[in-house]
Amino acid sequence: MCGLLDVAEMLAERTGERLWLCGECDAVWLEGDDLSEPPYSSLTDYEPVGGASWDEFRVVRDDPSDA
């Protein structure tokens, strides 16, 4: 796992799915996950729920510590 320097909160508006994605190592954390823990999955392995495509996700917040 990388140094967590480029983690962004992402949202698929149609489905409401929210996740956190590391632009450096493609780690994926789901809503409610602790970002200081190992990631839930990776970008290549995770399938968004509700039929959302990766193209539907938009950045909500670039720095999760702003929450």
All heavy atoms as TSV, in Angstrom:
chain	resi	resn	atom	element	x	y	z
A	1	MET	N	N	0.848	-1.171	0.000
A	1	MET	CA	C	0.000	0.000	0.000
A	1	MET	C	C	0.894	1.234	0.000
A	1	MET	O	O	1.932	1.266	0.624
A	1	MET	CB	C	-0.916	-0.033	1.220
A	1	MET	CG	C	-1.954	1.037	1.198
A	1	MET	SD	S	-3.281	0.777	2.379
A	1	MET	CE	C	-2.459	1.086	3.903
A	2	CYS	N	N	0.467	2.275	-0.666
A	2	CYS	CA	C	1.250	3.493	-0.819
A	2	CYS	C	C	1.174	4.362	0.438
A	2	CYS	O	O	0.643	3.957	1.461
A	2	CYS	CB	C	0.745	4.261	-2.024
A	2	CYS	SG	S	-0.884	4.995	-1.749
A	3	GLY	N	N	1.607	5.584	0.312
A	3	GLY	CA	C	1.606	6.507	1.438
A	3	GLY	C	C	0.308	7.285	1.608
A	3	GLY	O	O	0.255	8.240	2.366
A	4	LEU	N	N	-0.751	6.913	0.916
A	4	LEU	CA	C	-2.061	7.567	0.999
A	4	LEU	C	C	-1.987	9.066	0.726
A	4	LEU	O	O	-2.592	9.875	1.398
A	4	LEU	CB	C	-2.710	7.329	2.367
A	4	LEU	CG	C	-3.043	5.895	2.715
A	4	LEU	CD1	C	-3.626	5.838	4.120
A	4	LEU	CD2	C	-4.009	5.288	1.734
A	5	LEU	N	N	-1.254	9.425	-0.298
A	5	LEU	CA	C	-1.082	10.834	-0.605
A	5	LEU	C	C	-2.136	11.371	-1.561
A	5	LEU	O	O	-2.308	12.575	-1.677
A	5	LEU	CB	C	0.310	11.067	-1.202
A	5	LEU	CG	C	1.471	10.682	-0.300
A	5	LEU	CD1	C	2.788	10.851	-1.049
A	5	LEU	CD2	C	1.463	11.500	0.973
A	6	ASP	N	N	-2.839	10.504	-2.252
A	6	ASP	CA	C	-3.747	10.939	-3.306
A	6	ASP	C	C	-5.092	10.225	-3.197
A	6	ASP	O	O	-5.550	9.596	-4.134
A	6	ASP	CB	C	-3.098	10.667	-4.671
A	6	ASP	CG	C	-3.888	11.243	-5.828
A	6	ASP	OD1	O	-4.690	12.161	-5.601
A	6	ASP	OD2	O	-3.700	10.761	-6.959
A	7	VAL	N	N	-5.737	10.290	-2.030
A	7	VAL	CA	C	-7.022	9.620	-1.819
A	7	VAL	C	C	-8.146	10.625	-2.022
A	7	VAL	O	O	-8.129	11.711	-1.457
A	7	VAL	CB	C	-7.112	9.013	-0.402
A	7	VAL	CG1	C	-8.492	8.405	-0.165
A	7	VAL	CG2	C	-6.034	7.957	-0.213
A	8	ALA	N	N	-9.123	10.251	-2.848
A	8	ALA	CA	C	-10.261	11.123	-3.129
A	8	ALA	C	C	-11.558	10.398	-2.802
A	8	ALA	O	O	-11.697	9.203	-3.047
A	8	ALA	CB	C	-10.262	11.541	-4.591
A	9	GLU	N	N	-12.508	11.142	-2.255
A	9	GLU	CA	C	-13.849	10.621	-2.026
A	9	GLU	C	C	-14.599	10.712	-3.351
A	9	GLU	O	O	-14.622	11.764	-3.990
A	9	GLU	CB	C	-14.542	11.452	-0.959
A	9	GLU	CG	C	-15.928	10.954	-0.636
A	9	GLU	CD	C	-16.580	11.786	0.463
A	9	GLU	OE1	O	-15.933	12.664	1.056
A	9	GLU	OE2	O	-17.768	11.530	0.714
A	10	MET	N	N	-15.199	9.602	-3.763
A	10	MET	CA	C	-15.885	9.520	-5.043
A	10	MET	C	C	-17.355	9.168	-4.819
A	10	MET	O	O	-17.685	8.450	-3.875
A	10	MET	CB	C	-15.245	8.434	-5.916
A	10	MET	CG	C	-13.736	8.524	-6.057
A	10	MET	SD	S	-13.218	9.889	-7.066
A	10	MET	CE	C	-13.688	9.304	-8.685
A	11	LEU	N	N	-18.228	9.636	-5.700
A	11	LEU	CA	C	-19.657	9.373	-5.599
A	11	LEU	C	C	-20.227	9.071	-6.977
A	11	LEU	O	O	-19.951	9.786	-7.943
A	11	LEU	CB	C	-20.370	10.593	-5.009
A	11	LEU	CG	C	-21.886	10.543	-4.962
A	11	LEU	CD1	C	-22.361	9.497	-3.954
A	11	LEU	CD2	C	-22.453	11.902	-4.622
A	12	ALA	N	N	-21.028	8.007	-7.044
A	12	ALA	CA	C	-21.827	7.718	-8.240
A	12	ALA	C	C	-23.229	8.245	-7.935
A	12	ALA	O	O	-23.953	7.657	-7.139
A	12	ALA	CB	C	-21.854	6.232	-8.552
A	13	GLU	N	N	-23.594	9.383	-8.506
A	13	GLU	CA	C	-24.852	10.034	-8.141
A	13	GLU	C	C	-26.082	9.170	-8.398
A	13	GLU	O	O	-27.017	9.168	-7.603
A	13	GLU	CB	C	-24.969	11.368	-8.860
A	13	GLU	CG	C	-23.991	12.389	-8.320
A	13	GLU	CD	C	-24.193	13.756	-8.919
A	13	GLU	OE1	O	-25.254	14.007	-9.526
A	13	GLU	OE2	O	-23.276	14.574	-8.788
A	14	ARG	N	N	-26.099	8.440	-9.485
A	14	ARG	CA	C	-27.280	7.640	-9.824
A	14	ARG	C	C	-27.570	6.579	-8.775
A	14	ARG	O	O	-28.718	6.353	-8.388
A	14	ARG	CB	C	-27.100	6.979	-11.200
A	14	ARG	CG	C	-28.305	6.149	-11.650
A	14	ARG	CD	C	-28.110	5.591	-13.045
A	14	ARG	NE	N	-26.964	4.731	-13.180
A	14	ARG	CZ	C	-26.940	3.440	-12.842
A	14	ARG	NH1	N	-28.004	2.865	-12.336
A	14	ARG	NH2	N	-25.852	2.729	-13.030
A	15	THR	N	N	-26.530	5.940	-8.260
A	15	THR	CA	C	-26.726	4.861	-7.287
A	15	THR	C	C	-26.472	5.303	-5.852
A	15	THR	O	O	-26.858	4.615	-4.916
A	15	THR	CB	C	-25.782	3.681	-7.586
A	15	THR	OG1	O	-24.425	4.123	-7.428
A	15	THR	CG2	C	-26.013	3.130	-8.980
A	16	GLY	N	N	-25.806	6.437	-5.673
A	16	GLY	CA	C	-25.493	6.914	-4.338
A	16	GLY	C	C	-24.293	6.226	-3.708
A	16	GLY	O	O	-23.964	6.479	-2.554
A	17	GLU	N	N	-23.632	5.364	-4.469
A	17	GLU	CA	C	-22.470	4.670	-3.914
A	17	GLU	C	C	-21.327	5.654	-3.708
A	17	GLU	O	O	-20.990	6.435	-4.577
A	17	GLU	CB	C	-22.007	3.533	-4.828
A	17	GLU	CG	C	-20.840	2.784	-4.224
A	17	GLU	CD	C	-20.398	1.575	-5.021
A	17	GLU	OE1	O	-20.889	1.376	-6.149
A	17	GLU	OE2	O	-19.559	0.839	-4.508
A	18	ARG	N	N	-20.755	5.599	-2.517
A	18	ARG	CA	C	-19.644	6.472	-2.148
A	18	ARG	C	C	-18.464	5.584	-1.778
A	18	ARG	O	O	-18.613	4.592	-1.071
A	18	ARG	CB	C	-20.069	7.319	-0.958
A	18	ARG	CG	C	-19.107	8.371	-0.543
A	18	ARG	CD	C	-19.682	9.194	0.607
A	18	ARG	NE	N	-20.997	9.734	0.325
A	18	ARG	CZ	C	-21.240	10.928	-0.203
A	18	ARG	NH1	N	-20.242	11.712	-0.513
A	18	ARG	NH2	N	-22.461	11.337	-0.416
A	19	LEU	N	N	-17.297	5.933	-2.280
A	19	LEU	CA	C	-16.089	5.189	-1.954
A	19	LEU	C	C	-14.899	6.116	-1.991
A	19	LEU	O	O	-15.021	7.271	-2.386
A	19	LEU	CB	C	-15.896	3.996	-2.895
A	19	LEU	CG	C	-15.949	4.219	-4.402
A	19	LEU	CD1	C	-14.629	4.749	-4.925
A	19	LEU	CD2	C	-16.303	2.933	-5.102
A	20	TRP	N	N	-13.769	5.626	-1.542
A	20	TRP	CA	C	-12.534	6.388	-1.520
A	20	TRP	C	C	-11.525	5.653	-2.378
A	20	TRP	O	O	-11.358	4.445	-2.252
A	20	TRP	CB	C	-12.035	6.545	-0.083
A	20	TRP	CG	C	-12.877	7.543	0.646
A	20	TRP	CD1	C	-12.548	8.845	0.895
A	20	TRP	CD2	C	-14.185	7.360	1.178
A	20	TRP	NE1	N	-13.578	9.473	1.552
A	20	TRP	CE2	C	-14.605	8.579	1.738
A	20	TRP	CE3	C	-15.073	6.285	1.224
A	20	TRP	CZ2	C	-15.828	8.765	2.337
A	20	TRP	CZ3	C	-16.306	6.457	1.822
A	20	TRP	CH2	C	-16.673	7.686	2.373
A	21	LEU	N	N	-10.874	6.375	-3.264
A	21	LEU	CA	C	-9.973	5.791	-4.246
A	21	LEU	C	C	-8.615	6.476	-4.164
A	21	LEU	O	O	-8.527	7.705	-4.174
A	21	LEU	CB	C	-10.561	5.966	-5.646
A	21	LEU	CG	C	-9.727	5.493	-6.821
A	21	LEU	CD1	C	-9.525	3.982	-6.772
A	21	LEU	CD2	C	-10.389	5.899	-8.127
A	22	CYS	N	N	-7.570	5.677	-4.093
A	22	CYS	CA	C	-6.219	6.208	-4.091
A	22	CYS	C	C	-5.730	6.283	-5.537
A	22	CYS	O	O	-5.646	5.264	-6.225
A	22	CYS	CB	C	-5.276	5.337	-3.267
A	22	CYS	SG	S	-3.578	5.956	-3.290
A	23	GLY	N	N	-5.417	7.489	-5.978
A	23	GLY	CA	C	-4.925	7.692	-7.340
A	23	GLY	C	C	-3.507	7.186	-7.536
A	23	GLY	O	O	-3.051	7.021	-8.656
A	24	GLU	N	N	-2.807	6.934	-6.439
A	24	GLU	CA	C	-1.432	6.463	-6.518
A	24	GLU	C	C	-1.365	4.941	-6.691
A	24	GLU	O	O	-0.645	4.444	-7.547
A	24	GLU	CB	C	-0.682	6.876	-5.258
A	24	GLU	CG	C	0.792	6.561	-5.284
A	24	GLU	CD	C	1.502	7.070	-4.039
A	24	GLU	OE1	O	0.980	7.961	-3.366
A	24	GLU	OE2	O	2.579	6.543	-3.751
A	25	CYS	N	N	-2.146	4.199	-5.884
A	25	CYS	CA	C	-2.028	2.730	-5.932
A	25	CYS	C	C	-3.336	2.032	-6.304
A	25	CYS	O	O	-3.395	0.809	-6.321
A	25	CYS	CB	C	-1.519	2.204	-4.591
A	25	CYS	SG	S	-2.720	2.324	-3.246
A	26	ASP	N	N	-4.411	2.796	-6.600
A	26	ASP	CA	C	-5.717	2.254	-7.001
A	26	ASP	C	C	-6.408	1.445	-5.915
A	26	ASP	O	O	-7.270	0.613	-6.201
A	26	ASP	CB	C	-5.616	1.422	-8.281
A	26	ASP	CG	C	-5.285	2.258	-9.495
A	26	ASP	OD1	O	-5.562	3.473	-9.469
A	26	ASP	OD2	O	-4.760	1.708	-10.480
A	27	ALA	N	N	-6.067	1.689	-4.638
A	27	ALA	CA	C	-6.772	1.041	-3.523
A	27	ALA	C	C	-8.171	1.633	-3.418
A	27	ALA	O	O	-8.385	2.817	-3.695
A	27	ALA	CB	C	-6.009	1.244	-2.228
A	28	VAL	N	N	-9.137	0.810	-2.996
A	28	VAL	CA	C	-10.530	1.230	-2.848
A	28	VAL	C	C	-10.990	0.934	-1.418
A	28	VAL	O	O	-10.835	-0.190	-0.936
A	28	VAL	CB	C	-11.453	0.477	-3.840
A	28	VAL	CG1	C	-12.915	0.794	-3.585
A	28	VAL	CG2	C	-11.079	0.812	-5.276
A	29	TRP	N	N	-11.555	1.958	-0.762
A	29	TRP	CA	C	-12.207	1.788	0.531
A	29	TRP	C	C	-13.675	2.121	0.346
A	29	TRP	O	O	-14.027	3.044	-0.393
A	29	TRP	CB	C	-11.629	2.740	1.574
A	29	TRP	CG	C	-10.241	2.435	1.993
A	29	TRP	CD1	C	-9.853	1.702	3.079
A	29	TRP	CD2	C	-9.035	2.855	1.356
A	29	TRP	NE1	N	-8.492	1.649	3.153
A	29	TRP	CE2	C	-7.954	2.352	2.100
A	29	TRP	CE3	C	-8.756	3.620	0.224
A	29	TRP	CZ2	C	-6.633	2.582	1.766
A	29	TRP	CZ3	C	-7.436	3.847	-0.128
A	29	TRP	CH2	C	-6.398	3.334	0.644
A	30	LEU	N	N	-14.536	1.387	1.030
A	30	LEU	CA	C	-15.969	1.622	0.939
A	30	LEU	C	C	-16.420	2.541	2.066
A	30	LEU	O	O	-15.713	2.738	3.059
A	30	LEU	CB	C	-16.718	0.298	1.011
A	30	LEU	CG	C	-16.332	-0.725	-0.055
A	30	LEU	CD1	C	-17.158	-1.985	0.112
A	30	LEU	CD2	C	-16.474	-0.155	-1.457
A	31	GLU	N	N	-17.618	3.091	1.921
A	31	GLU	CA	C	-18.161	3.975	2.943
A	31	GLU	C	C	-18.180	3.244	4.282
A	31	GLU	O	O	-18.614	2.099	4.377
A	31	GLU	CB	C	-19.572	4.416	2.557
A	31	GLU	CG	C	-20.113	5.513	3.407
A	31	GLU	CD	C	-21.311	6.195	2.794
A	31	GLU	OE1	O	-21.919	5.646	1.861
A	31	GLU	OE2	O	-21.618	7.291	3.259
A	32	GLY	N	N	-17.667	3.898	5.302
A	32	GLY	CA	C	-17.597	3.310	6.633
A	32	GLY	C	C	-16.279	2.631	6.940
A	32	GLY	O	O	-15.991	2.323	8.091
A	33	ASP	N	N	-15.454	2.389	5.918
A	33	ASP	CA	C	-14.140	1.781	6.137
A	33	ASP	C	C	-13.203	2.803	6.789
A	33	ASP	O	O	-13.312	4.000	6.560
A	33	ASP	CB	C	-13.497	1.334	4.817
A	33	ASP	CG	C	-14.142	0.109	4.215
A	33	ASP	OD1	O	-14.987	-0.516	4.877
A	33	ASP	OD2	O	-13.800	-0.204	3.062
A	34	ASP	N	N	-12.263	2.305	7.563
A	34	ASP	CA	C	-11.235	3.127	8.185
A	34	ASP	C	C	-10.081	3.256	7.192
A	34	ASP	O	O	-9.461	2.257	6.830
A	34	ASP	CB	C	-10.773	2.458	9.477
A	34	ASP	CG	C	-9.760	3.269	10.248
A	34	ASP	OD1	O	-9.163	4.211	9.689
A	34	ASP	OD2	O	-9.557	2.939	11.430
A	35	LEU	N	N	-9.790	4.482	6.754
A	35	LEU	CA	C	-8.739	4.687	5.760
A	35	LEU	C	C	-7.350	4.374	6.287
A	35	LEU	O	O	-6.405	4.261	5.510
A	35	LEU	CB	C	-8.771	6.114	5.219
A	35	LEU	CG	C	-10.026	6.513	4.448
A	35	LEU	CD1	C	-9.916	7.952	3.977
A	35	LEU	CD2	C	-10.286	5.591	3.285
A	36	SER	N	N	-7.213	4.216	7.598
A	36	SER	CA	C	-5.904	3.853	8.145
A	36	SER	C	C	-5.690	2.337	8.131
A	36	SER	O	O	-4.599	1.860	8.398
A	36	SER	CB	C	-5.747	4.384	9.576
A	36	SER	OG	O	-6.647	3.731	10.450
A	37	GLU	N	N	-6.733	1.603	7.781
A	37	GLU	CA	C	-6.665	0.144	7.663
A	37	GLU	C	C	-6.385	-0.240	6.205
A	37	GLU	O	O	-6.571	0.564	5.299
A	37	GLU	CB	C	-7.995	-0.476	8.103
A	37	GLU	CG	C	-8.342	-0.210	9.555
A	37	GLU	CD	C	-7.440	-0.962	10.506
A	37	GLU	OE1	O	-7.023	-2.092	10.189
A	37	GLU	OE2	O	-7.137	-0.402	11.574
A	38	PRO	N	N	-5.967	-1.490	5.977
A	38	PRO	CA	C	-5.771	-1.934	4.581
A	38	PRO	C	C	-7.050	-1.747	3.765
A	38	PRO	O	O	-8.151	-1.807	4.312
A	38	PRO	CB	C	-5.425	-3.418	4.723
A	38	PRO	CG	C	-4.863	-3.540	6.097
A	38	PRO	CD	C	-5.614	-2.534	6.933
A	39	PRO	N	N	-6.909	-1.503	2.468
A	39	PRO	CA	C	-8.083	-1.244	1.621
A	39	PRO	C	C	-8.986	-2.460	1.477
A	39	PRO	O	O	-8.562	-3.601	1.626
A	39	PRO	CB	C	-7.472	-0.866	0.274
A	39	PRO	CG	C	-6.124	-1.495	0.275
A	39	PRO	CD	C	-5.671	-1.498	1.702
A	40	TYR	N	N	-10.255	-2.169	1.153
A	40	TYR	CA	C	-11.247	-3.214	0.910
A	40	TYR	C	C	-10.880	-4.003	-0.340
A	40	TYR	O	O	-10.999	-5.218	-0.386
A	40	TYR	CB	C	-12.632	-2.576	0.738
A	40	TYR	CG	C	-13.695	-3.555	0.324
A	40	TYR	CD1	C	-14.297	-4.371	1.265
A	40	TYR	CD2	C	-14.081	-3.678	-1.002
A	40	TYR	CE1	C	-15.264	-5.288	0.888
A	40	TYR	CE2	C	-15.043	-4.592	-1.380
A	40	TYR	CZ	C	-15.634	-5.395	-0.439
A	40	TYR	OH	O	-16.584	-6.299	-0.811
A	41	SER	N	N	-10.458	-3.299	-1.366
A	41	SER	CA	C	-10.205	-3.913	-2.668
A	41	SER	C	C	-9.286	-2.998	-3.471
A	41	SER	O	O	-8.745	-2.040	-2.949
A	41	SER	CB	C	-11.540	-4.110	-3.405
A	41	SER	OG	O	-11.366	-4.863	-4.580
A	42	SER	N	N	-9.181	-3.307	-4.756
A	42	SER	CA	C	-8.429	-2.442	-5.667
A	42	SER	C	C	-9.322	-2.094	-6.849
A	42	SER	O	O	-10.332	-2.743	-7.093
A	42	SER	CB	C	-7.164	-3.145	-6.158
A	42	SER	OG	O	-7.501	-4.211	-7.014
A	43	LEU	N	N	-8.936	-1.072	-7.563
A	43	LEU	CA	C	-9.714	-0.597	-8.702
A	43	LEU	C	C	-9.947	-1.703	-9.722
A	43	LEU	O	O	-11.023	-1.812	-10.301
A	43	LEU	CB	C	-8.990	0.585	-9.345
A	43	LEU	CG	C	-9.672	1.286	-10.499
A	43	LEU	CD1	C	-10.960	1.945	-10.032
A	43	LEU	CD2	C	-8.752	2.322	-11.097
A	44	THR	N	N	-8.959	-2.559	-9.925
A	44	THR	CA	C	-9.096	-3.616	-10.931
A	44	THR	C	C	-10.004	-4.749	-10.467
A	44	THR	O	O	-10.574	-5.454	-11.298
A	44	THR	CB	C	-7.729	-4.201	-11.313
A	44	THR	OG1	O	-7.066	-4.649	-10.136
A	44	THR	CG2	C	-6.871	-3.169	-12.015
A	45	ASP	N	N	-10.173	-4.926	-9.149
A	45	ASP	CA	C	-10.967	-6.039	-8.624
A	45	ASP	C	C	-12.361	-5.654	-8.148
A	45	ASP	O	O	-13.236	-6.506	-8.048
A	45	ASP	CB	C	-10.243	-6.709	-7.453
A	45	ASP	CG	C	-8.934	-7.346	-7.869
A	45	ASP	OD1	O	-8.829	-7.791	-9.030
A	45	ASP	OD2	O	-8.015	-7.385	-7.037
A	46	TYR	N	N	-12.599	-4.392	-7.838
A	46	TYR	CA	C	-13.870	-3.981	-7.248
A	46	TYR	C	C	-14.921	-3.724	-8.315
A	46	TYR	O	O	-14.664	-3.067	-9.317
A	46	TYR	CB	C	-13.700	-2.719	-6.403
A	46	TYR	CG	C	-14.982	-2.301	-5.748
A	46	TYR	CD1	C	-15.538	-3.064	-4.734
A	46	TYR	CD2	C	-15.665	-1.173	-6.163
A	46	TYR	CE1	C	-16.735	-2.708	-4.144
A	46	TYR	CE2	C	-16.862	-0.799	-5.581
A	46	TYR	CZ	C	-17.389	-1.574	-4.572
A	46	TYR	OH	O	-18.576	-1.220	-4.001
A	47	GLU	N	N	-16.118	-4.255	-8.097
A	47	GLU	CA	C	-17.254	-4.019	-8.992
A	47	GLU	C	C	-18.231	-3.096	-8.272
A	47	GLU	O	O	-18.771	-3.468	-7.228
A	47	GLU	CB	C	-17.969	-5.347	-9.298
A	47	GLU	CG	C	-17.095	-6.345	-9.993
A	47	GLU	CD	C	-17.451	-6.503	-11.448
A	47	GLU	OE1	O	-18.498	-6.012	-11.854
A	47	GLU	OE2	O	-16.661	-7.116	-12.156
A	48	PRO	N	N	-18.472	-1.893	-8.778
A	48	PRO	CA	C	-19.419	-0.990	-8.129
A	48	PRO	C	C	-20.800	-1.634	-7.990
A	48	PRO	O	O	-21.226	-2.407	-8.852
A	48	PRO	CB	C	-19.476	0.210	-9.071
A	48	PRO	CG	C	-18.169	0.177	-9.793
A	48	PRO	CD	C	-17.849	-1.285	-9.954
A	49	VAL	N	N	-21.484	-1.313	-6.892
A	49	VAL	CA	C	-22.809	-1.892	-6.646
A	49	VAL	C	C	-23.879	-1.125	-7.414
A	49	VAL	O	O	-23.669	0.011	-7.837
A	49	VAL	CB	C	-23.153	-1.895	-5.142
A	49	VAL	CG1	C	-22.224	-2.811	-4.389
A	49	VAL	CG2	C	-23.138	-0.512	-4.567
A	50	GLY	N	N	-25.015	-1.746	-7.603
A	50	GLY	CA	C	-26.145	-1.088	-8.239
A	50	GLY	C	C	-25.994	-0.849	-9.722
A	50	GLY	O	O	-26.743	-0.088	-10.306
A	51	GLY	N	N	-25.003	-1.480	-10.337
A	51	GLY	CA	C	-24.840	-1.347	-11.778
A	51	GLY	C	C	-24.134	-0.083	-12.226
A	51	GLY	O	O	-24.128	0.237	-13.413
A	52	ALA	N	N	-23.545	0.664	-11.295
A	52	ALA	CA	C	-22.806	1.878	-11.681
A	52	ALA	C	C	-21.558	1.484	-12.457
A	52	ALA	O	O	-20.951	0.449	-12.202
A	52	ALA	CB	C	-22.420	2.680	-10.444
A	53	SER	N	N	-21.184	2.327	-13.398
A	53	SER	CA	C	-19.918	2.130	-14.108
A	53	SER	C	C	-18.907	3.096	-13.495
A	53	SER	O	O	-19.274	4.087	-12.851
A	53	SER	CB	C	-20.074	2.404	-15.600
A	53	SER	OG	O	-20.240	3.787	-15.818
A	54	TRP	N	N	-17.636	2.833	-13.697
A	54	TRP	CA	C	-16.606	3.714	-13.150
A	54	TRP	C	C	-16.731	5.125	-13.718
A	54	TRP	O	O	-16.368	6.101	-13.071
A	54	TRP	CB	C	-15.212	3.149	-13.409
A	54	TRP	CG	C	-14.892	2.043	-12.464
A	54	TRP	CD1	C	-14.747	0.712	-12.769
A	54	TRP	CD2	C	-14.691	2.140	-11.051
A	54	TRP	NE1	N	-14.469	-0.013	-11.639
A	54	TRP	CE2	C	-14.434	0.845	-10.569
A	54	TRP	CE3	C	-14.719	3.191	-10.140
A	54	TRP	CZ2	C	-14.191	0.577	-9.215
A	54	TRP	CZ3	C	-14.486	2.930	-8.798
A	54	TRP	CH2	C	-14.227	1.641	-8.349
A	55	ASP	N	N	-17.266	5.262	-14.929
A	55	ASP	CA	C	-17.439	6.576	-15.550
A	55	ASP	C	C	-18.441	7.455	-14.798
A	55	ASP	O	O	-18.440	8.671	-14.949
A	55	ASP	CB	C	-17.898	6.436	-17.004
A	55	ASP	CG	C	-16.836	5.820	-17.891
A	55	ASP	OD1	O	-15.646	5.879	-17.522
A	55	ASP	OD2	O	-17.190	5.285	-18.948
A	56	GLU	N	N	-19.322	6.830	-14.002
A	56	GLU	CA	C	-20.326	7.586	-13.261
A	56	GLU	C	C	-19.777	8.218	-11.988
A	56	GLU	O	O	-20.417	9.096	-11.410
A	56	GLU	CB	C	-21.497	6.675	-12.887
A	56	GLU	CG	C	-22.279	6.186	-14.080
A	56	GLU	CD	C	-23.413	5.285	-13.667
A	56	GLU	OE1	O	-24.332	5.772	-12.982
A	56	GLU	OE2	O	-23.374	4.089	-14.008
A	57	PHE	N	N	-18.625	7.790	-11.520
A	57	PHE	CA	C	-18.067	8.306	-10.273
A	57	PHE	C	C	-17.414	9.661	-10.505
A	57	PHE	O	O	-16.684	9.850	-11.469
A	57	PHE	CB	C	-17.055	7.331	-9.681
A	57	PHE	CG	C	-17.704	6.155	-9.008
A	57	PHE	CD1	C	-18.040	5.030	-9.733
A	57	PHE	CD2	C	-17.990	6.189	-7.658
A	57	PHE	CE1	C	-18.649	3.944	-9.129
A	57	PHE	CE2	C	-18.600	5.116	-7.035
A	57	PHE	CZ	C	-18.934	3.995	-7.775
A	58	ARG	N	N	-17.696	10.578	-9.601
A	58	ARG	CA	C	-17.126	11.919	-9.632
A	58	ARG	C	C	-16.469	12.210	-8.287
A	58	ARG	O	O	-16.925	11.742	-7.253
A	58	ARG	CB	C	-18.206	12.975	-9.884
A	58	ARG	CG	C	-18.929	12.803	-11.201
A	58	ARG	CD	C	-18.013	13.125	-12.387
A	58	ARG	NE	N	-18.685	12.910	-13.642
A	58	ARG	CZ	C	-18.399	11.925	-14.493
A	58	ARG	NH1	N	-17.463	11.067	-14.209
A	58	ARG	NH2	N	-19.051	11.803	-15.622
A	59	VAL	N	N	-15.439	13.022	-8.306
A	59	VAL	CA	C	-14.765	13.412	-7.080
A	59	VAL	C	C	-15.674	14.318	-6.257
A	59	VAL	O	O	-16.203	15.304	-6.770
A	59	VAL	CB	C	-13.439	14.136	-7.383
A	59	VAL	CG1	C	-12.806	14.668	-6.101
A	59	VAL	CG2	C	-12.477	13.207	-8.104
A	60	VAL	N	N	-15.875	13.952	-5.002
A	60	VAL	CA	C	-16.649	14.772	-4.076
A	60	VAL	C	C	-15.685	15.620	-3.245
A	60	VAL	O	O	-15.917	16.792	-3.017
A	60	VAL	CB	C	-17.494	13.877	-3.124
A	60	VAL	CG1	C	-18.194	14.702	-2.079
A	60	VAL	CG2	C	-18.468	13.042	-3.924
A	61	ARG	N	N	-14.602	14.998	-2.803
A	61	ARG	CA	C	-13.625	15.684	-1.965
A	61	ARG	C	C	-12.262	15.068	-2.240
A	61	ARG	O	O	-12.110	13.860	-2.247
A	61	ARG	CB	C	-14.007	15.499	-0.500
A	61	ARG	CG	C	-13.227	16.295	0.458
A	61	ARG	CD	C	-13.683	16.156	1.913
A	61	ARG	NE	N	-14.697	15.177	2.184
A	61	ARG	CZ	C	-15.952	15.442	2.566
A	61	ARG	NH1	N	-16.339	16.682	2.706
A	61	ARG	NH2	N	-16.807	14.475	2.812
A	62	ASP	N	N	-11.262	15.918	-2.461
A	62	ASP	CA	C	-9.921	15.442	-2.747
A	62	ASP	C	C	-9.160	15.004	-1.506
A	62	ASP	O	O	-8.230	14.229	-1.593
A	62	ASP	CB	C	-9.082	16.524	-3.447
A	62	ASP	CG	C	-9.492	16.689	-4.895
A	62	ASP	OD1	O	-9.899	15.692	-5.511
A	62	ASP	OD2	O	-9.418	17.813	-5.394
A	63	ASP	N	N	-9.530	15.520	-0.339
A	63	ASP	CA	C	-8.801	15.207	0.885
A	63	ASP	C	C	-9.783	14.666	1.911
A	63	ASP	O	O	-10.572	15.411	2.470
A	63	ASP	CB	C	-8.123	16.462	1.421
A	63	ASP	CG	C	-7.278	16.190	2.647
A	63	ASP	OD1	O	-7.312	15.064	3.164
A	63	ASP	OD2	O	-6.589	17.125	3.098
A	64	PRO	N	N	-9.759	13.353	2.167
A	64	PRO	CA	C	-10.733	12.757	3.075
A	64	PRO	C	C	-10.622	13.282	4.500
A	64	PRO	O	O	-11.554	13.150	5.285
A	64	PRO	CB	C	-10.451	11.256	3.015
A	64	PRO	CG	C	-9.092	11.147	2.455
A	64	PRO	CD	C	-8.839	12.370	1.630
A	65	SER	N	N	-9.524	13.909	4.865
A	65	SER	CA	C	-9.403	14.453	6.219
A	65	SER	C	C	-10.250	15.718	6.387
A	65	SER	O	O	-10.420	16.202	7.495
A	65	SER	CB	C	-7.932	14.747	6.539
A	65	SER	OG	O	-7.441	15.766	5.703
A	66	ASP	N	N	-10.806	16.245	5.279
A	66	ASP	CA	C	-11.690	17.409	5.348
A	66	ASP	C	C	-13.075	17.049	5.839
A	66	ASP	O	O	-13.888	17.934	6.067
A	66	ASP	CB	C	-11.840	18.062	3.959
A	66	ASP	CG	C	-10.583	18.756	3.514
A	66	ASP	OD1	O	-9.698	19.013	4.354
A	66	ASP	OD2	O	-10.470	19.033	2.297
A	67	ALA	N	N	-13.371	15.769	5.964
A	67	ALA	CA	C	-14.727	15.317	6.324
A	67	ALA	C	C	-15.151	15.776	7.696
A	67	ALA	O	O	-14.421	16.077	8.557
A	67	ALA	CB	C	-14.806	13.803	6.224
